[in-house]
Amino acid sequence: MASREEIMTKVEALIGPFNNKGVELKEATTFAGDLEWDSLTVMDFVAAVEDEFDIIITMNMQAEIETVGQLADAVAKLMDN
C-alpha cells in the first residue's frame, strides 16, 4: 500500500505530460482553473491515474475532485478498499 506522499509523487508525475502551461503543482492546484484542462484532457488523465493505481474513479467521484490534493486523497481511499 502506497503512502499519501508516494501517491502525490505519482500523481504529480502523471500530471506532467498534461501540464502544458508549466503550472507549479501544489495540493491546492485545481485542474479546471489552474491547469486549464478541458473535459477531454480530464478523461485522458483519469484513465492514466486509473491504470497507474489499478483503481476505478466513478463519474460521481470525478465531479467532486477539484484539486491535486483531493485526487491524492481519493486515490488513497480507493486503494484502501
Order of alpha helices (4+ residues) and beta strands (2+ residues): alpha-alpha-alpha-alpha
